[in-house]
Amino acid sequence: MQKVSSKSKNIRWVVSILFLSFFISIAMSLLSNGIMEATNNVIVASFVVFAILLISIFFDVIGVAVTAAQEEPMYSMASRKMLGSKIALKLIKNADRVSNVCNDVVGDICGIISGAGGAYIIVSFNTTSDPFVFTLISLCITGIIASATVAGKSMGKTFAIKYCNDITFLTGKVLAVISREKHEKVNKKDKLRRRLRR
């Protein structure tokens, strides 16, 4: 029974990741393409690509930090009822899934979209009749995006491993604040409904 339930959980997780990846990629593509097409400016497009790279590195840091974090400090914080410690513990216990979402889903989607953004920038430079110059420009832009991604993630991983517990706790704290705000909004709506019924 446990094997069947674990298999069904894994299947549900794979399906949910599939849909999550699909909708995130569409949302980010629409946003980035909309900004670049609306402005039709190489500088703005470069900033969009840079922002996407930062998002990729940011989530990569969280994914690595949660994977490397230890449960003991979080248990200690949870015993003192520190905000975010319980969520941080949940993140560590589900480190494989957190890493999957942060490193694989968000990271890969950002990589694809930044590549598409780079292609947009390359096409914008297609004003020269010399194919050699255009090829040189396209190679330089592609190299800059690839090297910035690799270097940024490399630095991010070093930082994430060094401060894994702090990053995980801070992530849990942010999620706790967000979930508390949502919970308060739901409670306010319930109170209003009860008053209206009376």
C-alpha positions as CSV (number, residue, x, y, z in Angstrom):
1,M,0.0,0.0,0.0
2,Q,2.8,2.4,0.8
3,K,4.5,1.7,-2.5
4,V,1.3,2.4,-4.4
5,S,0.7,5.6,-2.4
6,S,4.2,6.8,-3.0
7,K,3.9,6.0,-6.7
8,S,0.6,7.9,-6.9
9,K,2.2,10.9,-5.1
10,N,5.2,10.8,-7.5
11,I,2.8,10.7,-10.5
12,R,0.8,13.7,-9.1
13,W,4.1,15.6,-8.5
14,V,5.3,15.0,-12.1
15,V,1.9,16.1,-13.5
16,S,1.8,19.2,-11.3
17,I,5.4,20.1,-12.3
18,L,4.4,19.6,-16.0
19,F,1.6,22.1,-15.7
20,L,3.6,24.4,-13.5
21,S,6.4,24.5,-16.0
22,F,3.9,25.1,-18.9
23,F,2.2,28.0,-17.2
24,I,5.4,29.7,-15.9
25,S,7.1,29.5,-19.3
26,I,4.0,31.0,-21.0
27,A,3.7,33.8,-18.4
28,M,7.4,34.7,-18.5
29,S,7.5,34.5,-22.3
30,L,4.5,36.7,-22.7
31,L,5.9,39.2,-20.2
32,S,9.4,39.4,-21.6
33,N,8.3,39.4,-25.3
34,G,5.6,42.0,-24.5
35,I,8.2,44.3,-22.9
36,M,10.7,43.9,-25.7
37,E,8.2,44.3,-28.5
38,A,6.5,47.3,-26.8
39,T,9.8,49.2,-26.4
40,N,11.6,47.8,-29.5
41,N,14.8,48.9,-27.9
42,V,18.1,46.9,-27.6
43,I,19.0,48.4,-24.3
44,V,15.6,47.5,-22.8
45,A,15.9,44.0,-24.2
46,S,19.3,43.7,-22.7
47,F,17.9,44.7,-19.3
48,V,15.1,42.1,-19.7
49,V,17.6,39.4,-20.4
50,F,19.7,40.5,-17.4
51,A,16.6,40.4,-15.2
52,I,15.8,36.9,-16.3
53,L,19.4,35.8,-15.6
54,L,19.1,37.3,-12.1
55,I,15.8,35.4,-11.5
56,S,17.5,32.2,-12.6
57,I,20.5,32.7,-10.3
58,F,18.2,33.8,-7.4
59,F,16.1,30.6,-7.6
60,D,19.2,28.5,-8.1
61,V,20.6,29.9,-4.8
62,I,17.4,29.0,-3.0
63,G,17.4,25.4,-4.5
64,V,21.0,24.7,-3.5
65,A,20.6,26.3,-0.1
66,V,17.6,24.2,0.8
67,T,19.3,21.1,-0.3
68,A,22.4,21.9,1.7
69,A,20.6,23.2,4.8
70,Q,20.5,21.2,8.1
71,E,17.3,20.5,10.1
72,E,18.8,20.9,13.6
73,P,19.0,24.8,13.6
74,M,15.5,24.9,12.2
75,Y,14.2,22.7,15.0
76,S,15.9,25.0,17.5
77,M,14.2,28.0,15.9
78,A,10.9,26.2,15.8
79,S,11.1,25.4,19.5
80,R,11.4,29.2,20.1
81,K,8.5,29.8,17.7
82,M,10.5,31.9,15.4
83,L,8.5,33.1,12.3
84,G,9.4,31.0,9.2
85,S,11.2,28.2,11.0
86,K,8.4,25.6,10.5
87,I,8.1,26.4,6.8
88,A,11.9,26.3,6.5
89,L,11.8,22.8,8.0
90,K,9.2,21.8,5.5
91,L,11.4,23.1,2.7
92,I,14.3,21.0,4.0
93,K,12.2,17.9,4.3
94,N,11.0,18.4,0.7
95,A,14.4,19.5,-0.5
96,D,14.2,17.3,-3.6
97,R,11.0,19.0,-4.8
98,V,12.2,22.5,-3.9
99,S,15.4,21.9,-5.8
100,N,13.3,20.5,-8.7
101,V,11.1,23.6,-8.9
102,C,13.9,26.2,-8.3
103,N,16.8,24.7,-10.2
104,D,15.1,22.7,-12.9
105,V,11.7,24.3,-13.6
106,V,12.5,28.0,-13.1
107,G,16.2,27.7,-14.0
108,D,15.6,25.9,-17.3
109,I,12.7,28.1,-18.3
110,C,14.8,31.2,-17.6
111,G,17.6,29.7,-19.6
112,I,15.3,29.2,-22.6
113,I,13.8,32.6,-22.4
114,S,17.1,34.4,-21.9
115,G,18.3,32.6,-25.1
116,A,15.2,33.8,-26.9
117,G,15.9,37.3,-25.6
118,G,19.5,37.0,-26.9
119,A,18.2,36.0,-30.3
120,Y,16.0,39.1,-30.3
121,I,19.0,41.3,-29.5
122,I,21.1,39.6,-32.2
123,V,18.3,40.2,-34.8
124,S,18.2,43.9,-33.8
125,F,21.9,44.2,-34.8
126,N,21.2,42.7,-38.2
127,T,21.7,46.1,-39.9
128,T,25.1,45.3,-41.5
129,S,25.5,43.8,-44.9
130,D,28.7,42.0,-43.9
131,P,27.8,38.5,-42.8
132,F,31.1,38.1,-41.0
133,V,30.4,41.1,-38.7
134,F,26.9,39.9,-38.0
135,T,28.2,36.4,-37.1
136,L,30.8,37.9,-34.9
137,I,28.2,40.0,-33.1
138,S,25.9,37.1,-32.6
139,L,28.7,34.9,-31.2
140,C,29.7,37.6,-28.8
141,I,26.1,38.1,-27.5
142,T,25.6,34.4,-27.1
143,G,28.9,34.0,-25.3
144,I,28.1,36.9,-23.0
145,I,24.7,35.4,-22.0
146,A,26.1,31.9,-21.5
147,S,29.2,33.0,-19.5
148,A,27.1,35.4,-17.3
149,T,24.7,32.5,-16.6
150,V,27.5,30.0,-15.7
151,A,29.5,32.5,-13.7
152,G,26.5,33.8,-11.8
153,K,25.2,30.4,-10.9
154,S,28.7,29.3,-9.9
155,M,29.0,32.3,-7.5
156,G,25.5,31.7,-6.3
157,K,26.1,28.0,-5.5
158,T,29.2,29.0,-3.4
159,F,27.2,31.6,-1.6
160,A,24.2,29.2,-1.1
161,I,26.3,26.4,0.4
162,K,28.1,28.8,2.8
163,Y,25.0,30.5,4.1
164,C,22.5,27.6,3.4
165,N,20.8,27.7,6.8
166,D,20.4,31.5,6.8
167,I,19.0,31.5,3.2
168,T,16.6,28.7,4.0
169,F,15.3,30.4,7.1
170,L,14.9,33.7,5.3
171,T,13.0,32.0,2.5
172,G,10.7,30.3,5.1
173,K,10.2,33.7,6.8
174,V,9.2,35.4,3.5
175,L,6.8,32.5,2.7
176,A,5.4,32.7,6.3
177,V,4.7,36.4,5.9
178,I,3.0,35.9,2.5
179,S,0.9,32.9,3.8
180,R,-0.1,34.9,6.9
181,E,-1.3,37.8,4.7
182,K,-3.4,35.4,2.6
183,H,-4.8,33.8,5.8
184,E,-5.7,37.2,7.2
185,K,-7.5,38.2,3.9
186,V,-9.5,34.9,4.0
187,N,-10.4,35.5,7.7
188,K,-11.5,39.1,6.8
189,K,-13.7,37.8,4.0
190,D,-15.2,35.2,6.3
191,K,-16.0,37.8,8.9
192,L,-17.7,40.0,6.3
193,R,-19.8,37.1,5.1
194,R,-20.9,36.3,8.6
195,R,-21.9,39.9,9.3
196,L,-23.9,40.0,6.0
197,R,-25.7,36.8,6.9
198,R,-26.7,38.3,10.3
